[in-house]
Amino acid sequence: MGIYAMTGGATGIGAAIKAQLLSEGHEVIVVDIKDADIIADLSTAEGRVSAVEGIRSRAPEGLDGFVPCAGLGPAARPYSLITRVNYFGAIATTEGLRDLLAKRKGSIVMISSNSAPMLPDDDYTAALLAGDEDKACALIDERDANQAYAGSKRAVSQWLRSNSTAYAQQGIRLNAVAPGITQTPLVDASNSDPEVGQAMKDFAASVPLGRVGQPADIAQVVCFLLSDKAAFVTGSIFFADGGHDAMLRPMQF
Ligand code: NAD
């Protein structure tokens, strides 16, 4: 059985991923701001360092997989908090564990979103990909929740596509799942937010399969990509969204 690390395992999609990995007999090391093996705030540079150090001390022989799942939805404020956790928290932990994953030819599954393709590239996504946290945060605090959230997930997806070849050369597979609306505390908070609540409810009502996702729907896909069943899959972004992305972008893939 394998040894896996993840962030954001306390609630929602992350809790379902943790439960599935445990049910498959794996060891799981969880980082979160609450209810976790390692308590760390991934919105800060110090928290990211302590998350990586905590995992390293528990898995010195390497990791079979890593899922940077912690994230904030569009109801979080200030907007730059979304940027800090969703992009910089995910990338810093992934990069910080890269050598541990190389040791065991591990698999990384990042969490994007089906909102990632919905906005164009701009100076915000450019600042994210350049690793300029101060600039990205200053830019987004002047904009809106949707740009903060979708832009953070767009940049995570582009970072993954840009780095999957180098990771593959170390034997590490690097993929993402892009969930659609999934019933979690993040969505509950978004639904009651005055800025994005109505748009979230309208989006949920238009899912082609006629329902929102459940955390286990997403966990199943994440665990497939982590497993040897996906041994030839890397650099992929797998939409698990009830058909929304295909409905909205039929000619792009
Ligand atoms: P959630 O709120 O249930 O889970 C998020 C987790 O991240 C929680 O355990 C939370 O404690 C943790 N977290 C938040 N801030 C943190 C911080 N500063 N440091 C450490 N941990 C922190 O939400 P969820 O919907 O399960 O979200 C999981 C992932 O899925 C996120 O990356 C989210 O963006 C993504 N996602 C969710 C949806 C959806 O509709 N629910 C859709 C697309 C993508």
py3Dmol code that shows the C-alpha trace and the ligand (Angstrom):
import py3Dmol

protein = """\
ATOM      1  CA  MET A   1       0.000   0.000   0.000  1.00  0.00           C
ATOM      2  CA  GLY A   2       1.136   3.510  -0.674  1.00  0.00           C
ATOM      3  CA  ILE A   3       1.939   6.625   1.278  1.00  0.00           C
ATOM      4  CA  TYR A   4       0.111   9.749   0.146  1.00  0.00           C
ATOM      5  CA  ALA A   5       0.095  13.366   1.278  1.00  0.00           C
ATOM      6  CA  MET A   6      -2.576  15.929   0.668  1.00  0.00           C
ATOM      7  CA  THR A   7      -3.700  19.390   1.713  1.00  0.00           C
ATOM      8  CA  GLY A   8      -7.261  20.403   2.489  1.00  0.00           C
ATOM      9  CA  GLY A   9      -8.406  17.041   3.833  1.00  0.00           C
ATOM     10  CA  ALA A  10     -10.598  18.417   6.616  1.00  0.00           C
ATOM     11  CA  THR A  11     -13.821  18.943   4.655  1.00  0.00           C
ATOM     12  CA  GLY A  12     -15.502  18.629   1.272  1.00  0.00           C
ATOM     13  CA  ILE A  13     -13.679  17.109  -1.680  1.00  0.00           C
ATOM     14  CA  GLY A  14     -10.442  16.675   0.301  1.00  0.00           C
ATOM     15  CA  ALA A  15     -12.216  14.732   3.061  1.00  0.00           C
ATOM     16  CA  ALA A  16     -13.686  12.411   0.409  1.00  0.00           C
ATOM     17  CA  ILE A  17     -10.250  11.885  -1.174  1.00  0.00           C
ATOM     18  CA  LYS A  18      -8.767  11.087   2.235  1.00  0.00           C
ATOM     19  CA  ALA A  19     -11.597   8.638   2.983  1.00  0.00           C
ATOM     20  CA  GLN A  20     -11.175   6.846  -0.334  1.00  0.00           C
ATOM     21  CA  LEU A  21      -7.392   6.538  -0.001  1.00  0.00           C
ATOM     22  CA  LEU A  22      -7.777   5.181   3.537  1.00  0.00           C
ATOM     23  CA  SER A  23     -10.439   2.720   2.348  1.00  0.00           C
ATOM     24  CA  GLU A  24      -7.963   1.461  -0.268  1.00  0.00           C
ATOM     25  CA  GLY A  25      -5.501   0.750   2.561  1.00  0.00           C
ATOM     26  CA  HIS A  26      -3.086   3.632   1.975  1.00  0.00           C
ATOM     27  CA  GLU A  27      -1.399   5.832   4.547  1.00  0.00           C
ATOM     28  CA  VAL A  28      -2.488   9.478   4.204  1.00  0.00           C
ATOM     29  CA  ILE A  29      -0.747  12.529   5.664  1.00  0.00           C
ATOM     30  CA  VAL A  30      -3.115  15.503   5.786  1.00  0.00           C
ATOM     31  CA  VAL A  31      -2.231  19.195   5.970  1.00  0.00           C
ATOM     32  CA  ASP A  32      -5.006  21.654   6.725  1.00  0.00           C
ATOM     33  CA  ILE A  33      -5.695  24.782   8.709  1.00  0.00           C
ATOM     34  CA  LYS A  34      -7.851  22.593  11.004  1.00  0.00           C
ATOM     35  CA  ASP A  35      -8.495  18.889  11.787  1.00  0.00           C
ATOM     36  CA  ALA A  36      -5.305  17.520  10.232  1.00  0.00           C
ATOM     37  CA  ASP A  37      -2.045  15.692  10.967  1.00  0.00           C
ATOM     38  CA  ILE A  38      -0.177  18.907  10.209  1.00  0.00           C
ATOM     39  CA  ILE A  39      -1.851  22.213  10.964  1.00  0.00           C
ATOM     40  CA  ALA A  40      -0.576  24.908   8.597  1.00  0.00           C
ATOM     41  CA  ASP A  41      -1.964  28.059   7.029  1.00  0.00           C
ATOM     42  CA  LEU A  42      -1.188  27.790   3.320  1.00  0.00           C
ATOM     43  CA  SER A  43      -1.962  31.459   2.730  1.00  0.00           C
ATOM     44  CA  THR A  44       1.444  32.302   4.243  1.00  0.00           C
ATOM     45  CA  ALA A  45       5.018  31.502   3.225  1.00  0.00           C
ATOM     46  CA  GLU A  46       5.731  30.214   6.761  1.00  0.00           C
ATOM     47  CA  GLY A  47       2.697  27.923   6.664  1.00  0.00           C
ATOM     48  CA  ARG A  48       3.773  26.452   3.325  1.00  0.00           C
ATOM     49  CA  VAL A  49       7.269  25.760   4.692  1.00  0.00           C
ATOM     50  CA  SER A  50       5.902  24.079   7.808  1.00  0.00           C
ATOM     51  CA  ALA A  51       3.494  21.999   5.688  1.00  0.00           C
ATOM     52  CA  VAL A  52       6.341  20.731   3.501  1.00  0.00           C
ATOM     53  CA  GLU A  53       8.652  20.125   6.478  1.00  0.00           C
ATOM     54  CA  GLY A  54       5.886  18.278   8.332  1.00  0.00           C
ATOM     55  CA  ILE A  55       5.276  15.959   5.381  1.00  0.00           C
ATOM     56  CA  ARG A  56       9.005  15.437   4.806  1.00  0.00           C
ATOM     57  CA  SER A  57       9.540  14.390   8.418  1.00  0.00           C
ATOM     58  CA  ARG A  58       6.683  11.854   8.194  1.00  0.00           C
ATOM     59  CA  ALA A  59       7.638  10.403   4.788  1.00  0.00           C
ATOM     60  CA  PRO A  60      11.441  10.508   4.479  1.00  0.00           C
ATOM     61  CA  GLU A  61      11.396   7.490   2.121  1.00  0.00           C
ATOM     62  CA  GLY A  62       9.253   9.321  -0.425  1.00  0.00           C
ATOM     63  CA  LEU A  63       5.648   9.686  -1.513  1.00  0.00           C
ATOM     64  CA  ASP A  64       3.491   7.660  -3.896  1.00  0.00           C
ATOM     65  CA  GLY A  65       1.218  10.611  -4.436  1.00  0.00           C
ATOM     66  CA  PHE A  66       0.301  14.154  -3.480  1.00  0.00           C
ATOM     67  CA  VAL A  67      -2.960  16.094  -3.812  1.00  0.00           C
ATOM     68  CA  PRO A  68      -2.782  19.849  -3.137  1.00  0.00           C
ATOM     69  CA  CYS A  69      -6.534  20.176  -2.593  1.00  0.00           C
ATOM     70  CA  ALA A  70      -6.816  23.049  -0.073  1.00  0.00           C
ATOM     71  CA  GLY A  71      -8.610  25.971  -1.619  1.00  0.00           C
ATOM     72  CA  LEU A  72     -10.893  28.892  -0.975  1.00  0.00           C
ATOM     73  CA  GLY A  73     -14.008  29.691  -2.975  1.00  0.00           C
ATOM     74  CA  PRO A  74     -15.087  33.025  -4.430  1.00  0.00           C
ATOM     75  CA  ALA A  75     -16.780  34.056  -1.164  1.00  0.00           C
ATOM     76  CA  ALA A  76     -13.410  34.414   0.628  1.00  0.00           C
ATOM     77  CA  ARG A  77     -12.158  37.938   1.378  1.00  0.00           C
ATOM     78  CA  PRO A  78      -9.922  39.725   0.673  1.00  0.00           C
ATOM     79  CA  TYR A  79      -9.790  38.373  -2.889  1.00  0.00           C
ATOM     80  CA  SER A  80      -6.025  37.953  -2.547  1.00  0.00           C
ATOM     81  CA  LEU A  81      -6.577  35.275   0.112  1.00  0.00           C
ATOM     82  CA  ILE A  82      -7.989  33.107  -2.703  1.00  0.00           C
ATOM     83  CA  THR A  83      -4.833  33.811  -4.719  1.00  0.00           C
ATOM     84  CA  ARG A  84      -2.526  32.957  -1.844  1.00  0.00           C
ATOM     85  CA  VAL A  85      -4.126  29.603  -0.960  1.00  0.00           C
ATOM     86  CA  ASN A  86      -5.332  28.374  -4.361  1.00  0.00           C
ATOM     87  CA  TYR A  87      -2.247  29.203  -6.408  1.00  0.00           C
ATOM     88  CA  PHE A  88       0.760  29.889  -4.199  1.00  0.00           C
ATOM     89  CA  GLY A  89      -0.188  27.304  -1.541  1.00  0.00           C
ATOM     90  CA  ALA A  90      -0.676  24.606  -4.181  1.00  0.00           C
ATOM     91  CA  ILE A  91       2.485  25.364  -6.152  1.00  0.00           C
ATOM     92  CA  ALA A  92       4.797  25.807  -3.134  1.00  0.00           C
ATOM     93  CA  THR A  93       3.750  22.492  -1.598  1.00  0.00           C
ATOM     94  CA  THR A  94       3.982  20.638  -4.913  1.00  0.00           C
ATOM     95  CA  GLU A  95       7.450  22.017  -5.636  1.00  0.00           C
ATOM     96  CA  GLY A  96       8.559  21.432  -2.048  1.00  0.00           C
ATOM     97  CA  LEU A  97       7.690  17.735  -2.274  1.00  0.00           C
ATOM     98  CA  ARG A  98       8.994  17.113  -5.788  1.00  0.00           C
ATOM     99  CA  ASP A  99      12.089  15.132  -4.751  1.00  0.00           C
ATOM    100  CA  LEU A 100      10.023  12.952  -2.384  1.00  0.00           C
ATOM    101  CA  LEU A 101       7.667  12.143  -5.266  1.00  0.00           C
ATOM    102  CA  ALA A 102      10.591  11.405  -7.599  1.00  0.00           C
ATOM    103  CA  LYS A 103      11.907   8.827  -5.114  1.00  0.00           C
ATOM    104  CA  ARG A 104       8.821   6.649  -5.582  1.00  0.00           C
ATOM    105  CA  LYS A 105       7.789   7.702  -9.128  1.00  0.00           C
ATOM    106  CA  GLY A 106       4.749   9.294  -7.569  1.00  0.00           C
ATOM    107  CA  SER A 107       1.612  10.861  -8.985  1.00  0.00           C
ATOM    108  CA  ILE A 108       0.379  14.390  -8.303  1.00  0.00           C
ATOM    109  CA  VAL A 109      -3.250  15.366  -8.816  1.00  0.00           C
ATOM    110  CA  MET A 110      -3.934  19.087  -8.573  1.00  0.00           C
ATOM    111  CA  ILE A 111      -7.422  20.546  -8.214  1.00  0.00           C
ATOM    112  CA  SER A 112      -8.378  22.957 -10.966  1.00  0.00           C
ATOM    113  CA  SER A 113     -11.972  23.982 -11.738  1.00  0.00           C
ATOM    114  CA  ASN A 114     -14.235  24.072 -14.765  1.00  0.00           C
ATOM    115  CA  SER A 115     -14.154  27.857 -14.286  1.00  0.00           C
ATOM    116  CA  ALA A 116     -10.454  27.880 -15.270  1.00  0.00           C
ATOM    117  CA  PRO A 117     -11.042  28.182 -19.061  1.00  0.00           C
ATOM    118  CA  MET A 118     -13.774  30.797 -18.697  1.00  0.00           C
ATOM    119  CA  LEU A 119     -11.566  33.894 -18.449  1.00  0.00           C
ATOM    120  CA  PRO A 120      -8.813  35.127 -20.767  1.00  0.00           C
ATOM    121  CA  ASP A 121      -5.195  35.367 -19.699  1.00  0.00           C
ATOM    122  CA  ASP A 122      -4.321  38.757 -18.245  1.00  0.00           C
ATOM    123  CA  ASP A 123      -1.731  40.500 -16.071  1.00  0.00           C
ATOM    124  CA  TYR A 124      -3.077  38.657 -13.007  1.00  0.00           C
ATOM    125  CA  THR A 125      -2.484  35.186 -14.449  1.00  0.00           C
ATOM    126  CA  ALA A 126       0.868  36.382 -15.813  1.00  0.00           C
ATOM    127  CA  ALA A 127       1.911  37.542 -12.322  1.00  0.00           C
ATOM    128  CA  LEU A 128       0.828  34.186 -10.864  1.00  0.00           C
ATOM    129  CA  LEU A 129       2.843  32.198 -13.372  1.00  0.00           C
ATOM    130  CA  ALA A 130       5.817  34.502 -12.801  1.00  0.00           C
ATOM    131  CA  GLY A 131       5.611  33.665  -9.075  1.00  0.00           C
ATOM    132  CA  ASP A 132       5.098  37.321  -8.162  1.00  0.00           C
ATOM    133  CA  GLU A 133       2.775  36.970  -5.160  1.00  0.00           C
ATOM    134  CA  ASP A 134       2.861  40.649  -4.144  1.00  0.00           C
ATOM    135  CA  LYS A 135       1.929  41.837  -7.641  1.00  0.00           C
ATOM    136  CA  ALA A 136      -0.782  39.211  -8.196  1.00  0.00           C
ATOM    137  CA  CYS A 137      -2.378  39.990  -4.825  1.00  0.00           C
ATOM    138  CA  ALA A 138      -2.250  43.761  -5.363  1.00  0.00           C
ATOM    139  CA  LEU A 139      -3.850  43.396  -8.813  1.00  0.00           C
ATOM    140  CA  ILE A 140      -6.651  41.082  -7.724  1.00  0.00           C
ATOM    141  CA  ASP A 141      -7.682  43.052  -4.654  1.00  0.00           C
ATOM    142  CA  GLU A 142      -8.823  45.756  -7.119  1.00  0.00           C
ATOM    143  CA  ARG A 143     -10.920  43.311  -9.202  1.00  0.00           C
ATOM    144  CA  ASP A 144     -13.611  40.748  -8.331  1.00  0.00           C
ATOM    145  CA  ALA A 145     -14.201  37.351  -6.758  1.00  0.00           C
ATOM    146  CA  ASN A 146     -14.757  35.507 -10.013  1.00  0.00           C
ATOM    147  CA  GLN A 147     -11.473  36.714 -11.501  1.00  0.00           C
ATOM    148  CA  ALA A 148      -9.631  35.871  -8.282  1.00  0.00           C
ATOM    149  CA  TYR A 149     -10.998  32.333  -8.196  1.00  0.00           C
ATOM    150  CA  ALA A 150     -11.138  31.366 -11.881  1.00  0.00           C
ATOM    151  CA  GLY A 151      -7.786  33.067 -12.541  1.00  0.00           C
ATOM    152  CA  SER A 152      -6.122  31.143  -9.706  1.00  0.00           C
ATOM    153  CA  LYS A 153      -7.375  27.856 -11.152  1.00  0.00           C
ATOM    154  CA  ARG A 154      -6.453  28.877 -14.702  1.00  0.00           C
ATOM    155  CA  ALA A 155      -2.884  29.546 -13.587  1.00  0.00           C
ATOM    156  CA  VAL A 156      -2.704  26.245 -11.659  1.00  0.00           C
ATOM    157  CA  SER A 157      -3.757  24.464 -14.871  1.00  0.00           C
ATOM    158  CA  GLN A 158      -1.221  26.348 -16.980  1.00  0.00           C
ATOM    159  CA  TRP A 159       1.523  25.726 -14.415  1.00  0.00           C
ATOM    160  CA  LEU A 160       0.707  22.016 -14.573  1.00  0.00           C
ATOM    161  CA  ARG A 161       0.774  21.918 -18.387  1.00  0.00           C
ATOM    162  CA  SER A 162       4.067  23.844 -18.399  1.00  0.00           C
ATOM    163  CA  ASN A 163       5.751  21.580 -15.847  1.00  0.00           C
ATOM    164  CA  SER A 164       4.421  18.121 -16.682  1.00  0.00           C
ATOM    165  CA  THR A 165       7.254  17.338 -19.114  1.00  0.00           C
ATOM    166  CA  ALA A 166       9.984  18.120 -16.578  1.00  0.00           C
ATOM    167  CA  TYR A 167       8.160  16.154 -13.883  1.00  0.00           C
ATOM    168  CA  ALA A 168       7.688  13.232 -16.310  1.00  0.00           C
ATOM    169  CA  GLN A 169      11.447  13.141 -16.853  1.00  0.00           C
ATOM    170  CA  GLN A 170      11.727  12.359 -13.127  1.00  0.00           C
ATOM    171  CA  GLY A 171       9.004   9.693 -13.429  1.00  0.00           C
ATOM    172  CA  ILE A 172       6.362  11.855 -11.732  1.00  0.00           C
ATOM    173  CA  ARG A 173       2.911  12.070 -13.297  1.00  0.00           C
ATOM    174  CA  LEU A 174       1.275  15.494 -12.965  1.00  0.00           C
ATOM    175  CA  ASN A 175      -2.452  15.767 -13.672  1.00  0.00           C
ATOM    176  CA  ALA A 176      -5.452  17.734 -12.457  1.00  0.00           C
ATOM    177  CA  VAL A 177      -9.133  17.227 -11.936  1.00  0.00           C
ATOM    178  CA  ALA A 178     -11.324  20.195 -12.861  1.00  0.00           C
ATOM    179  CA  PRO A 179     -14.505  19.793 -10.811  1.00  0.00           C
ATOM    180  CA  GLY A 180     -17.749  21.513 -11.607  1.00  0.00           C
ATOM    181  CA  ILE A 181     -20.061  22.698  -8.844  1.00  0.00           C
ATOM    182  CA  THR A 182     -19.753  20.165  -6.032  1.00  0.00           C
ATOM    183  CA  GLN A 183     -21.754  20.181  -2.819  1.00  0.00           C
ATOM    184  CA  THR A 184     -19.241  21.250  -0.157  1.00  0.00           C
ATOM    185  CA  PRO A 185     -18.908  23.967   2.508  1.00  0.00           C
ATOM    186  CA  LEU A 186     -17.144  26.096  -0.147  1.00  0.00           C
ATOM    187  CA  VAL A 187     -20.277  26.069  -2.314  1.00  0.00           C
ATOM    188  CA  ASP A 188     -22.579  26.627   0.674  1.00  0.00           C
ATOM    189  CA  ALA A 189     -20.595  29.790   1.482  1.00  0.00           C
ATOM    190  CA  SER A 190     -20.582  30.908  -2.160  1.00  0.00           C
ATOM    191  CA  ASN A 191     -24.350  30.412  -2.553  1.00  0.00           C
ATOM    192  CA  SER A 192     -25.047  32.888   0.241  1.00  0.00           C
ATOM    193  CA  ASP A 193     -22.473  35.461  -0.905  1.00  0.00           C
ATOM    194  CA  PRO A 194     -24.047  38.680  -2.233  1.00  0.00           C
ATOM    195  CA  GLU A 195     -21.454  39.063  -5.007  1.00  0.00           C
ATOM    196  CA  VAL A 196     -21.443  35.565  -6.509  1.00  0.00           C
ATOM    197  CA  GLY A 197     -24.421  33.741  -4.911  1.00  0.00           C
ATOM    198  CA  GLN A 198     -26.969  34.184  -7.704  1.00  0.00           C
ATOM    199  CA  ALA A 199     -24.482  33.248 -10.435  1.00  0.00           C
ATOM    200  CA  MET A 200     -23.526  30.107  -8.487  1.00  0.00           C
ATOM    201  CA  LYS A 201     -27.168  29.056  -8.150  1.00  0.00           C
ATOM    202  CA  ASP A 202     -27.845  29.715 -11.859  1.00  0.00           C
ATOM    203  CA  PHE A 203     -24.748  27.706 -12.791  1.00  0.00           C
ATOM    204  CA  ALA A 204     -25.824  24.809 -10.555  1.00  0.00           C
ATOM    205  CA  ALA A 205     -29.237  24.773 -12.242  1.00  0.00           C
ATOM    206  CA  SER A 206     -27.694  24.371 -15.708  1.00  0.00           C
ATOM    207  CA  VAL A 207     -25.502  21.267 -15.205  1.00  0.00           C
ATOM    208  CA  PRO A 208     -26.223  18.967 -18.195  1.00  0.00           C
ATOM    209  CA  LEU A 209     -26.449  15.845 -16.009  1.00  0.00           C
ATOM    210  CA  GLY A 210     -29.120  17.609 -13.946  1.00  0.00           C
ATOM    211  CA  ARG A 211     -27.377  17.680 -10.576  1.00  0.00           C
ATOM    212  CA  VAL A 212     -24.368  19.148  -8.821  1.00  0.00           C
ATOM    213  CA  GLY A 213     -21.449  16.894  -7.951  1.00  0.00           C
ATOM    214  CA  GLN A 214     -20.886  15.158  -4.653  1.00  0.00           C
ATOM    215  CA  PRO A 215     -17.399  15.073  -3.086  1.00  0.00           C
ATOM    216  CA  ALA A 216     -17.148  11.322  -3.778  1.00  0.00           C
ATOM    217  CA  ASP A 217     -17.728  11.964  -7.526  1.00  0.00           C
ATOM    218  CA  ILE A 218     -14.535  14.016  -7.578  1.00  0.00           C
ATOM    219  CA  ALA A 219     -12.581  11.752  -5.215  1.00  0.00           C
ATOM    220  CA  GLN A 220     -13.162   8.760  -7.516  1.00  0.00           C
ATOM    221  CA  VAL A 221     -11.492  10.571 -10.409  1.00  0.00           C
ATOM    222  CA  VAL A 222      -8.637  11.891  -8.269  1.00  0.00           C
ATOM    223  CA  CYS A 223      -7.919   8.390  -6.938  1.00  0.00           C
ATOM    224  CA  PHE A 224      -8.020   6.936 -10.458  1.00  0.00           C
ATOM    225  CA  LEU A 225      -5.406   9.488 -11.603  1.00  0.00           C
ATOM    226  CA  LEU A 226      -3.286   8.734  -8.528  1.00  0.00           C
ATOM    227  CA  SER A 227      -3.395   5.009  -9.224  1.00  0.00           C
ATOM    228  CA  ASP A 228      -1.406   2.787 -11.588  1.00  0.00           C
ATOM    229  CA  LYS A 229      -4.564   2.453 -13.707  1.00  0.00           C
ATOM    230  CA  ALA A 230      -3.599   5.916 -15.025  1.00  0.00           C
ATOM    231  CA  ALA A 231       0.066   4.951 -15.528  1.00  0.00           C
ATOM    232  CA  PHE A 232       0.250   6.519 -19.037  1.00  0.00           C
ATOM    233  CA  VAL A 233      -1.655   9.696 -18.136  1.00  0.00           C
ATOM    234  CA  THR A 234       0.268  12.879 -17.426  1.00  0.00           C
ATOM    235  CA  GLY A 235      -0.208  16.553 -18.246  1.00  0.00           C
ATOM    236  CA  SER A 236      -3.977  16.022 -18.359  1.00  0.00           C
ATOM    237  CA  ILE A 237      -6.786  18.085 -16.930  1.00  0.00           C
ATOM    238  CA  PHE A 238      -9.791  15.857 -16.384  1.00  0.00           C
ATOM    239  CA  PHE A 239     -13.160  17.647 -16.213  1.00  0.00           C
ATOM    240  CA  ALA A 240     -15.546  16.087 -13.697  1.00  0.00           C
ATOM    241  CA  ASP A 241     -18.405  18.537 -14.034  1.00  0.00           C
ATOM    242  CA  GLY A 242     -21.581  16.855 -15.196  1.00  0.00           C
ATOM    243  CA  GLY A 243     -20.912  18.030 -18.762  1.00  0.00           C
ATOM    244  CA  HIS A 244     -20.690  21.795 -18.170  1.00  0.00           C
ATOM    245  CA  ASP A 245     -17.341  22.361 -19.881  1.00  0.00           C
ATOM    246  CA  ALA A 246     -18.431  20.521 -23.034  1.00  0.00           C
ATOM    247  CA  MET A 247     -21.691  22.474 -23.055  1.00  0.00           C
ATOM    248  CA  LEU A 248     -19.891  25.822 -22.767  1.00  0.00           C
ATOM    249  CA  ARG A 249     -16.849  25.135 -25.005  1.00  0.00           C
ATOM    250  CA  PRO A 250     -17.880  22.438 -27.471  1.00  0.00           C
ATOM    251  CA  MET A 251     -15.164  23.199 -30.040  1.00  0.00           C
ATOM    252  CA  GLN A 252     -12.245  23.474 -27.603  1.00  0.00           C
ATOM    253  CA  PHE A 253     -10.490  20.562 -25.976  1.00  0.00           C
TER     254      PHE A 253
END
"""
ligand_1 = """\
44
NAD
P -13.987 22.978 1.343
O -14.121 24.352 1.873
O -14.892 21.920 1.838
O -12.487 22.450 1.501
C -11.368 23.266 1.432
C -10.333 22.765 2.404
O -9.203 23.646 2.334
C -10.840 22.768 3.858
O -10.467 21.575 4.505
C -10.152 23.981 4.436
O -9.948 23.920 5.850
C -8.831 23.995 3.665
N -8.218 25.314 3.698
C -8.795 26.498 3.401
N -7.935 27.506 3.606
C -6.775 26.952 4.025
C -5.504 27.482 4.397
N -5.273 28.812 4.417
N -4.539 26.622 4.770
C -4.773 25.277 4.801
N -5.957 24.726 4.465
C -6.943 25.554 4.080
O -14.122 23.148 -0.241
P -14.078 22.101 -1.437
O -15.154 22.509 -2.347
O -13.998 20.703 -0.963
O -12.710 22.534 -2.139
C -11.624 21.635 -2.342
C -10.906 22.060 -3.614
O -11.778 21.864 -4.730
C -10.508 23.536 -3.642
O -9.229 23.677 -4.228
C -11.572 24.147 -4.523
O -11.147 25.334 -5.137
C -11.788 23.032 -5.511
N -13.030 23.103 -6.268
C -14.218 23.026 -5.627
C -15.391 23.098 -6.374
C -16.738 23.013 -5.737
O -17.745 23.276 -6.420
N -16.856 22.645 -4.464
C -15.337 23.235 -7.775
C -14.087 23.321 -8.381
C -12.942 23.238 -7.628
"""
view = py3Dmol.view(width=600, height=400)
view.addModel(protein, "pdb")
view.setStyle({"model": 0}, {"cartoon": {"style": "trace"}})
view.addModel(ligand_1, "xyz")
view.setStyle({"model": 1}, {"stick": {}})
view.zoomTo()
view.show()
